[in-house]
Amino acid sequence: MVVEEGTIEVRHRRRYGKDDEPQDIVFKIRQILNWTFIIVGIIGIALYTYGVWYRSNTRFEMMGIVVVVIAVVVKMSECMLRLKK
């Protein structure tokens, strides 16, 4: 934050090079959890869609729902790490 003659200017730390510190282990874990969420979520949606559209098979629908729920749990754990920091 820079104060100039009675005004306050807030600068973002990434734009002005103040975030050049090495990234900590929590950031790396969060990135891994984010990618896991994305991949598992896509797999779950693909399974569910396959079960609904092509096979009309409740087994694939159920597998898709379970996989998506697992992806949501992964995302919630990532959010807990973000909030803890």
Biopython code that builds the backbone (N, CA, C, O; Angstrom):
import numpy as np
from Bio.PDB.StructureBuilder import StructureBuilder

atoms = [
    (1, "MET", "N", (0.854, -1.169, 0.000)),
    (1, "MET", "CA", (0.000, 0.000, 0.000)),
    (1, "MET", "C", (0.899, 1.231, 0.000)),
    (1, "MET", "O", (1.842, 1.319, 0.787)),
    (2, "VAL", "N", (0.607, 2.168, -0.874)),
    (2, "VAL", "CA", (1.388, 3.390, -1.007)),
    (2, "VAL", "C", (0.498, 4.575, -0.659)),
    (2, "VAL", "O", (-0.615, 4.699, -1.169)),
    (3, "VAL", "N", (1.000, 5.444, 0.216)),
    (3, "VAL", "CA", (0.237, 6.631, 0.596)),
    (3, "VAL", "C", (0.867, 7.842, -0.079)),
    (3, "VAL", "O", (2.055, 8.113, 0.093)),
    (4, "GLU", "N", (0.061, 8.564, -0.849)),
    (4, "GLU", "CA", (0.554, 9.746, -1.542)),
    (4, "GLU", "C", (-0.364, 10.924, -1.243)),
    (4, "GLU", "O", (-1.494, 10.961, -1.730)),
    (5, "GLU", "N", (0.080, 11.843, -0.486)),
    (5, "GLU", "CA", (-0.615, 13.103, -0.215)),
    (5, "GLU", "C", (-2.093, 12.922, 0.100)),
    (5, "GLU", "O", (-2.949, 13.508, -0.564)),
    (6, "GLY", "N", (-2.392, 12.120, 1.102)),
    (6, "GLY", "CA", (-3.772, 11.963, 1.544)),
    (6, "GLY", "C", (-4.572, 10.910, 0.798)),
    (6, "GLY", "O", (-5.715, 10.642, 1.168)),
    (7, "THR", "N", (-4.011, 10.305, -0.239)),
    (7, "THR", "CA", (-4.720, 9.240, -0.951)),
    (7, "THR", "C", (-4.016, 7.919, -0.697)),
    (7, "THR", "O", (-2.816, 7.871, -0.426)),
    (8, "ILE", "N", (-4.775, 6.873, -0.789)),
    (8, "ILE", "CA", (-4.217, 5.537, -0.576)),
    (8, "ILE", "C", (-4.324, 4.770, -1.891)),
    (8, "ILE", "O", (-5.399, 4.663, -2.479)),
    (9, "GLU", "N", (-3.212, 4.252, -2.328)),
    (9, "GLU", "CA", (-3.180, 3.445, -3.546)),
    (9, "GLU", "C", (-2.784, 2.025, -3.164)),
    (9, "GLU", "O", (-1.727, 1.805, -2.574)),
    (10, "VAL", "N", (-3.629, 1.075, -3.502)),
    (10, "VAL", "CA", (-3.354, -0.320, -3.179)),
    (10, "VAL", "C", (-2.802, -0.988, -4.432)),
    (10, "VAL", "O", (-3.428, -0.968, -5.493)),
    (11, "ARG", "N", (-1.638, -1.571, -4.292)),
    (11, "ARG", "CA", (-1.002, -2.245, -5.425)),
    (11, "ARG", "C", (-1.028, -3.751, -5.197)),
    (11, "ARG", "O", (-0.833, -4.238, -4.083)),
    (12, "HIS", "N", (-1.268, -4.454, -6.258)),
    (12, "HIS", "CA", (-1.286, -5.904, -6.166)),
    (12, "HIS", "C", (0.147, -6.407, -6.091)),
    (12, "HIS", "O", (1.008, -5.959, -6.849)),
    (13, "ARG", "N", (0.403, -7.334, -5.180)),
    (13, "ARG", "CA", (1.778, -7.751, -4.933)),
    (13, "ARG", "C", (2.388, -8.521, -6.096)),
    (13, "ARG", "O", (3.603, -8.467, -6.284)),
    (14, "ARG", "N", (1.586, -9.237, -6.885)),
    (14, "ARG", "CA", (2.143, -9.979, -8.011)),
    (14, "ARG", "C", (2.582, -9.055, -9.135)),
    (14, "ARG", "O", (3.568, -9.337, -9.815)),
    (15, "ARG", "N", (1.877, -7.974, -9.338)),
    (15, "ARG", "CA", (2.219, -7.060, -10.427)),
    (15, "ARG", "C", (3.491, -6.288, -10.150)),
    (15, "ARG", "O", (4.188, -5.890, -11.083)),
    (16, "TYR", "N", (3.799, -6.076, -8.917)),
    (16, "TYR", "CA", (4.935, -5.237, -8.563)),
    (16, "TYR", "C", (6.103, -6.031, -8.010)),
    (16, "TYR", "O", (6.982, -5.469, -7.357)),
    (17, "GLY", "N", (6.122, -7.354, -8.269)),
    (17, "GLY", "CA", (7.291, -8.162, -7.961)),
    (17, "GLY", "C", (7.513, -8.479, -6.503)),
    (17, "GLY", "O", (8.623, -8.855, -6.126)),
    (18, "LYS", "N", (6.506, -8.344, -5.670)),
    (18, "LYS", "CA", (6.704, -8.635, -4.257)),
    (18, "LYS", "C", (6.352, -10.080, -3.918)),
    (18, "LYS", "O", (6.431, -10.493, -2.762)),
    (19, "ASP", "N", (5.965, -10.836, -4.929)),
    (19, "ASP", "CA", (5.600, -12.228, -4.698)),
    (19, "ASP", "C", (6.657, -13.156, -5.311)),
    (19, "ASP", "O", (6.337, -14.226, -5.828)),
    (20, "ASP", "N", (7.900, -12.732, -5.243)),
    (20, "ASP", "CA", (8.987, -13.504, -5.829)),
    (20, "ASP", "C", (9.549, -14.544, -4.869)),
    (20, "ASP", "O", (10.554, -15.183, -5.180)),
    (21, "GLU", "N", (8.929, -14.726, -3.722)),
    (21, "GLU", "CA", (9.391, -15.705, -2.754)),
    (21, "GLU", "C", (9.155, -17.107, -3.315)),
    (21, "GLU", "O", (8.227, -17.318, -4.096)),
    (22, "PRO", "N", (9.990, -18.058, -2.918)),
    (22, "PRO", "CA", (9.748, -19.425, -3.386)),
    (22, "PRO", "C", (8.407, -19.947, -2.865)),
    (22, "PRO", "O", (8.008, -19.663, -1.736)),
    (23, "GLN", "N", (7.734, -20.703, -3.702)),
    (23, "GLN", "CA", (6.411, -21.185, -3.335)),
    (23, "GLN", "C", (6.534, -22.269, -2.274)),
    (23, "GLN", "O", (7.418, -23.123, -2.339)),
    (24, "ASP", "N", (5.648, -22.224, -1.311)),
    (24, "ASP", "CA", (5.712, -23.185, -0.221)),
    (24, "ASP", "C", (5.051, -24.497, -0.616)),
    (24, "ASP", "O", (4.432, -24.596, -1.675)),
    (25, "ILE", "N", (5.184, -25.488, 0.231)),
    (25, "ILE", "CA", (4.693, -26.831, -0.036)),
    (25, "ILE", "C", (3.166, -26.869, -0.088)),
    (25, "ILE", "O", (2.593, -27.688, -0.807)),
    (26, "VAL", "N", (2.506, -25.997, 0.664)),
    (26, "VAL", "CA", (1.041, -25.983, 0.664)),
    (26, "VAL", "C", (0.516, -25.563, -0.705)),
    (26, "VAL", "O", (-0.485, -26.101, -1.179)),
    (27, "PHE", "N", (1.182, -24.611, -1.336)),
    (27, "PHE", "CA", (0.774, -24.178, -2.675)),
    (27, "PHE", "C", (0.900, -25.325, -3.672)),
    (27, "PHE", "O", (0.021, -25.519, -4.512)),
    (28, "LYS", "N", (1.976, -26.073, -3.583)),
    (28, "LYS", "CA", (2.176, -27.197, -4.494)),
    (28, "LYS", "C", (1.140, -28.295, -4.257)),
    (28, "LYS", "O", (0.637, -28.888, -5.211)),
    (29, "ILE", "N", (0.826, -28.562, -3.011)),
    (29, "ILE", "CA", (-0.206, -29.557, -2.690)),
    (29, "ILE", "C", (-1.551, -29.093, -3.220)),
    (29, "ILE", "O", (-2.316, -29.895, -3.757)),
    (30, "ARG", "N", (-1.846, -27.811, -3.076)),
    (30, "ARG", "CA", (-3.115, -27.275, -3.593)),
    (30, "ARG", "C", (-3.209, -27.415, -5.102)),
    (30, "ARG", "O", (-4.273, -27.736, -5.632)),
    (31, "GLN", "N", (-2.106, -27.178, -5.798)),
    (31, "GLN", "CA", (-2.109, -27.326, -7.253)),
    (31, "GLN", "C", (-2.357, -28.778, -7.661)),
    (31, "GLN", "O", (-3.099, -29.041, -8.607)),
    (32, "ILE", "N", (-1.739, -29.712, -6.951)),
    (32, "ILE", "CA", (-1.962, -31.130, -7.238)),
    (32, "ILE", "C", (-3.414, -31.491, -6.981)),
    (32, "ILE", "O", (-4.021, -32.209, -7.776)),
    (33, "LEU", "N", (-3.982, -31.006, -5.881)),
    (33, "LEU", "CA", (-5.388, -31.292, -5.583)),
    (33, "LEU", "C", (-6.319, -30.663, -6.618)),
    (33, "LEU", "O", (-7.338, -31.260, -6.967)),
    (34, "ASN", "N", (-5.990, -29.475, -7.111)),
    (34, "ASN", "CA", (-6.807, -28.836, -8.149)),
    (34, "ASN", "C", (-6.808, -29.661, -9.427)),
    (34, "ASN", "O", (-7.866, -29.898, -10.010)),
    (35, "TRP", "N", (-5.631, -30.101, -9.870)),
    (35, "TRP", "CA", (-5.565, -30.911, -11.077)),
    (35, "TRP", "C", (-6.271, -32.252, -10.888)),
    (35, "TRP", "O", (-6.922, -32.747, -11.808)),
    (36, "THR", "N", (-6.145, -32.831, -9.713)),
    (36, "THR", "CA", (-6.846, -34.082, -9.429)),
    (36, "THR", "C", (-8.351, -33.869, -9.511)),
    (36, "THR", "O", (-9.065, -34.696, -10.077)),
    (37, "PHE", "N", (-8.834, -32.771, -8.952)),
    (37, "PHE", "CA", (-10.262, -32.451, -9.011)),
    (37, "PHE", "C", (-10.735, -32.341, -10.456)),
    (37, "PHE", "O", (-11.782, -32.887, -10.807)),
    (38, "ILE", "N", (-9.987, -31.653, -11.284)),
    (38, "ILE", "CA", (-10.388, -31.455, -12.669)),
    (38, "ILE", "C", (-10.436, -32.783, -13.419)),
    (38, "ILE", "O", (-11.411, -33.070, -14.112)),
    (39, "ILE", "N", (-9.394, -33.586, -13.283)),
    (39, "ILE", "CA", (-9.330, -34.856, -14.016)),
    (39, "ILE", "C", (-10.398, -35.823, -13.532)),
    (39, "ILE", "O", (-11.092, -36.434, -14.345)),
    (40, "VAL", "N", (-10.538, -35.970, -12.218)),
    (40, "VAL", "CA", (-11.534, -36.895, -11.678)),
    (40, "VAL", "C", (-12.943, -36.417, -12.012)),
    (40, "VAL", "O", (-13.819, -37.234, -12.296)),
    (41, "GLY", "N", (-13.170, -35.120, -11.983)),
    (41, "GLY", "CA", (-14.481, -34.592, -12.343)),
    (41, "GLY", "C", (-14.845, -34.878, -13.791)),
    (41, "GLY", "O", (-15.983, -35.243, -14.087)),
    (42, "ILE", "N", (-13.883, -34.714, -14.695)),
    (42, "ILE", "CA", (-14.144, -35.005, -16.107)),
    (42, "ILE", "C", (-14.427, -36.487, -16.312)),
    (42, "ILE", "O", (-15.316, -36.850, -17.081)),
    (43, "ILE", "N", (-13.680, -37.339, -15.633)),
    (43, "ILE", "CA", (-13.925, -38.785, -15.736)),
    (43, "ILE", "C", (-15.315, -39.127, -15.219)),
    (43, "ILE", "O", (-16.029, -39.922, -15.829)),
    (44, "GLY", "N", (-15.700, -38.530, -14.096)),
    (44, "GLY", "CA", (-17.027, -38.789, -13.536)),
    (44, "GLY", "C", (-18.148, -38.338, -14.456)),
    (44, "GLY", "O", (-19.145, -39.041, -14.622)),
    (45, "ILE", "N", (-17.987, -37.179, -15.045)),
    (45, "ILE", "CA", (-19.008, -36.679, -15.970)),
    (45, "ILE", "C", (-19.078, -37.569, -17.213)),
    (45, "ILE", "O", (-20.163, -37.835, -17.729)),
    (46, "ALA", "N", (-17.923, -38.026, -17.689)),
    (46, "ALA", "CA", (-17.909, -38.914, -18.858)),
    (46, "ALA", "C", (-18.607, -40.236, -18.544)),
    (46, "ALA", "O", (-19.377, -40.735, -19.365)),
    (47, "LEU", "N", (-18.350, -40.804, -17.372)),
    (47, "LEU", "CA", (-19.019, -42.052, -16.985)),
    (47, "LEU", "C", (-20.528, -41.860, -16.885)),
    (47, "LEU", "O", (-21.298, -42.685, -17.376)),
    (48, "TYR", "N", (-20.938, -40.788, -16.259)),
    (48, "TYR", "CA", (-22.365, -40.525, -16.107)),
    (48, "TYR", "C", (-23.036, -40.324, -17.465)),
    (48, "TYR", "O", (-24.112, -40.862, -17.725)),
    (49, "THR", "N", (-22.387, -39.546, -18.321)),
    (49, "THR", "CA", (-22.943, -39.294, -19.651)),
    (49, "THR", "C", (-23.021, -40.581, -20.468)),
    (49, "THR", "O", (-24.006, -40.816, -21.169)),
    (50, "TYR", "N", (-21.998, -41.403, -20.378)),
    (50, "TYR", "CA", (-22.009, -42.686, -21.079)),
    (50, "TYR", "C", (-23.162, -43.556, -20.590)),
    (50, "TYR", "O", (-23.845, -44.197, -21.389)),
    (51, "GLY", "N", (-23.372, -43.576, -19.299)),
    (51, "GLY", "CA", (-24.460, -44.378, -18.737)),
    (51, "GLY", "C", (-25.835, -43.879, -19.134)),
    (51, "GLY", "O", (-26.748, -44.680, -19.334)),
    (52, "VAL", "N", (-25.997, -42.571, -19.251)),
    (52, "VAL", "CA", (-27.308, -42.010, -19.565)),
    (52, "VAL", "C", (-27.608, -42.077, -21.061)),
    (52, "VAL", "O", (-28.700, -42.492, -21.451)),
    (53, "TRP", "N", (-26.662, -41.679, -21.897)),
    (53, "TRP", "CA", (-26.951, -41.524, -23.310)),
    (53, "TRP", "C", (-26.795, -42.804, -24.119)),
    (53, "TRP", "O", (-27.633, -43.113, -24.967)),
    (54, "TYR", "N", (-25.738, -43.538, -23.862)),
    (54, "TYR", "CA", (-25.422, -44.626, -24.774)),
    (54, "TYR", "C", (-25.889, -45.996, -24.297)),
    (54, "TYR", "O", (-26.359, -46.800, -25.102)),
    (55, "ARG", "N", (-25.771, -46.266, -23.041)),
    (55, "ARG", "CA", (-26.064, -47.608, -22.572)),
    (55, "ARG", "C", (-27.354, -47.692, -21.779)),
    (55, "ARG", "O", (-27.883, -48.782, -21.558)),
    (56, "SER", "N", (-27.848, -46.579, -21.362)),
    (56, "SER", "CA", (-29.013, -46.553, -20.485)),
    (56, "SER", "C", (-28.825, -47.540, -19.333)),
    (56, "SER", "O", (-29.723, -48.300, -18.971)),
    (57, "ASN", "N", (-27.631, -47.490, -18.785)),
    (57, "ASN", "CA", (-27.215, -48.437, -17.762)),
    (57, "ASN", "C", (-27.021, -47.677, -16.455)),
    (57, "ASN", "O", (-26.222, -46.743, -16.385)),
    (58, "THR", "N", (-27.742, -48.072, -15.440)),
    (58, "THR", "CA", (-27.638, -47.370, -14.159)),
    (58, "THR", "C", (-26.311, -47.629, -13.472)),
    (58, "THR", "O", (-25.926, -46.867, -12.585)),
    (59, "ARG", "N", (-25.601, -48.679, -13.851)),
    (59, "ARG", "CA", (-24.299, -48.955, -13.248)),
    (59, "ARG", "C", (-23.314, -47.826, -13.572)),
    (59, "ARG", "O", (-22.614, -47.340, -12.683)),
    (60, "PHE", "N", (-23.260, -47.414, -14.832)),
    (60, "PHE", "CA", (-22.366, -46.318, -15.212)),
    (60, "PHE", "C", (-22.824, -44.988, -14.630)),
    (60, "PHE", "O", (-21.997, -44.150, -14.268)),
    (61, "GLU", "N", (-24.118, -44.792, -14.538)),
    (61, "GLU", "CA", (-24.631, -43.568, -13.912)),
    (61, "GLU", "C", (-24.176, -43.481, -12.463)),
    (61, "GLU", "O", (-23.702, -42.441, -12.004)),
    (62, "MET", "N", (-24.329, -44.592, -11.753)),
    (62, "MET", "CA", (-23.954, -44.608, -10.340)),
    (62, "MET", "C", (-22.443, -44.421, -10.170)),
    (62, "MET", "O", (-21.999, -43.699, -9.277)),
    (63, "MET", "N", (-21.663, -45.072, -11.027)),
    (63, "MET", "CA", (-20.207, -44.902, -10.961)),
    (63, "MET", "C", (-19.834, -43.445, -11.210)),
    (63, "MET", "O", (-18.954, -42.904, -10.539)),
    (64, "GLY", "N", (-20.496, -42.811, -12.168)),
    (64, "GLY", "CA", (-20.222, -41.409, -12.457)),
    (64, "GLY", "C", (-20.544, -40.509, -11.287)),
    (64, "GLY", "O", (-19.794, -39.583, -10.979)),
    (65, "ILE", "N", (-21.662, -40.781, -10.633)),
    (65, "ILE", "CA", (-22.046, -39.974, -9.468)),
    (65, "ILE", "C", (-21.037, -40.132, -8.345)),
    (65, "ILE", "O", (-20.653, -39.149, -7.710)),
    (66, "VAL", "N", (-20.602, -41.364, -8.093)),
    (66, "VAL", "CA", (-19.630, -41.608, -7.024)),
    (66, "VAL", "C", (-18.301, -40.923, -7.334)),
    (66, "VAL", "O", (-17.685, -40.335, -6.445)),
    (67, "VAL", "N", (-17.858, -40.992, -8.580)),
    (67, "VAL", "CA", (-16.586, -40.363, -8.962)),
    (67, "VAL", "C", (-16.672, -38.841, -8.823)),
    (67, "VAL", "O", (-15.713, -38.209, -8.380)),
    (68, "VAL", "N", (-17.798, -38.253, -9.193)),
    (68, "VAL", "CA", (-17.963, -36.805, -9.049)),
    (68, "VAL", "C", (-17.988, -36.411, -7.572)),
    (68, "VAL", "O", (-17.440, -35.373, -7.202)),
    (69, "VAL", "N", (-18.612, -37.219, -6.736)),
    (69, "VAL", "CA", (-18.615, -36.934, -5.288)),
    (69, "VAL", "C", (-17.191, -36.990, -4.739)),
    (69, "VAL", "O", (-16.812, -36.168, -3.904)),
    (70, "ILE", "N", (-16.408, -37.952, -5.205)),
    (70, "ILE", "CA", (-15.005, -38.024, -4.774)),
    (70, "ILE", "C", (-14.254, -36.768, -5.225)),
    (70, "ILE", "O", (-13.431, -36.240, -4.477)),
    (71, "ALA", "N", (-14.529, -36.290, -6.433)),
    (71, "ALA", "CA", (-13.890, -35.061, -6.916)),
    (71, "ALA", "C", (-14.268, -33.872, -6.044)),
    (71, "ALA", "O", (-13.430, -33.012, -5.771)),
    (72, "VAL", "N", (-15.512, -33.817, -5.610)),
    (72, "VAL", "CA", (-15.953, -32.708, -4.750)),
    (72, "VAL", "C", (-15.241, -32.768, -3.399)),
    (72, "VAL", "O", (-14.882, -31.730, -2.842)),
    (73, "VAL", "N", (-15.037, -33.970, -2.873)),
    (73, "VAL", "CA", (-14.312, -34.107, -1.603)),
    (73, "VAL", "C", (-12.880, -33.623, -1.763)),
    (73, "VAL", "O", (-12.346, -32.963, -0.871)),
    (74, "VAL", "N", (-12.250, -33.945, -2.895)),
    (74, "VAL", "CA", (-10.886, -33.460, -3.159)),
    (74, "VAL", "C", (-10.878, -31.931, -3.201)),
    (74, "VAL", "O", (-9.986, -31.302, -2.633)),
    (75, "LYS", "N", (-11.861, -31.335, -3.867)),
    (75, "LYS", "CA", (-11.927, -29.870, -3.956)),
    (75, "LYS", "C", (-12.156, -29.241, -2.585)),
    (75, "LYS", "O", (-11.581, -28.197, -2.279)),
    (76, "MET", "N", (-12.987, -29.864, -1.764)),
    (76, "MET", "CA", (-13.225, -29.324, -0.422)),
    (76, "MET", "C", (-11.957, -29.372, 0.418)),
    (76, "MET", "O", (-11.702, -28.460, 1.203)),
    (77, "SER", "N", (-11.155, -30.429, 0.262)),
    (77, "SER", "CA", (-9.901, -30.492, 1.013)),
    (77, "SER", "C", (-8.934, -29.406, 0.542)),
    (77, "SER", "O", (-8.194, -28.843, 1.348)),
    (78, "GLU", "N", (-8.939, -29.110, -0.763)),
    (78, "GLU", "CA", (-8.103, -28.019, -1.269)),
    (78, "GLU", "C", (-8.565, -26.678, -0.704)),
    (78, "GLU", "O", (-7.745, -25.831, -0.348)),
    (79, "CYS", "N", (-9.866, -26.492, -0.625)),
    (79, "CYS", "CA", (-10.392, -25.232, -0.063)),
    (79, "CYS", "C", (-10.043, -25.085, 1.412)),
    (79, "CYS", "O", (-9.780, -23.980, 1.886)),
    (80, "MET", "N", (-10.042, -26.201, 2.136)),
    (80, "MET", "CA", (-9.651, -26.134, 3.555)),
    (80, "MET", "C", (-8.196, -25.703, 3.696)),
    (80, "MET", "O", (-7.856, -24.925, 4.587)),
    (81, "LEU", "N", (-7.335, -26.214, 2.807)),
    (81, "LEU", "CA", (-5.927, -25.784, 2.846)),
    (81, "LEU", "C", (-5.805, -24.293, 2.529)),
    (81, "LEU", "O", (-4.990, -23.593, 3.130)),
    (82, "ARG", "N", (-6.608, -23.814, 1.595)),
    (82, "ARG", "CA", (-6.562, -22.389, 1.238)),
    (82, "ARG", "C", (-7.030, -21.537, 2.397)),
    (82, "ARG", "O", (-6.420, -20.509, 2.690)),
    (83, "LEU", "N", (-8.096, -21.939, 3.060)),
    (83, "LEU", "CA", (-8.619, -21.157, 4.166)),
    (83, "LEU", "C", (-7.703, -21.208, 5.388)),
    (83, "LEU", "O", (-7.630, -20.245, 6.151)),
    (84, "LYS", "N", (-7.009, -22.325, 5.573)),
    (84, "LYS", "CA", (-6.108, -22.461, 6.703)),
    (84, "LYS", "C", (-4.951, -21.480, 6.590)),
    (84, "LYS", "O", (-4.478, -20.958, 7.600)),
    (85, "LYS", "N", (-4.493, -21.225, 5.374)),
    (85, "LYS", "CA", (-3.389, -20.304, 5.169)),
    (85, "LYS", "C", (-3.871, -18.897, 5.344)),
    (85, "LYS", "O", (-3.089, -17.956, 5.213)),
]
sb = StructureBuilder()
sb.init_structure("model")
sb.init_model(0)
sb.init_chain("A")
sb.init_seg("    ")
for serial, (resi, resn, name, xyz) in enumerate(atoms, 1):
    if name == "N":
        sb.init_residue(resn, " ", resi, " ")
    sb.init_atom(name, np.array(xyz, "f"), 0.0, 1.0, " ", f" {name:<3s}", serial, name[0])
structure = sb.get_structure()
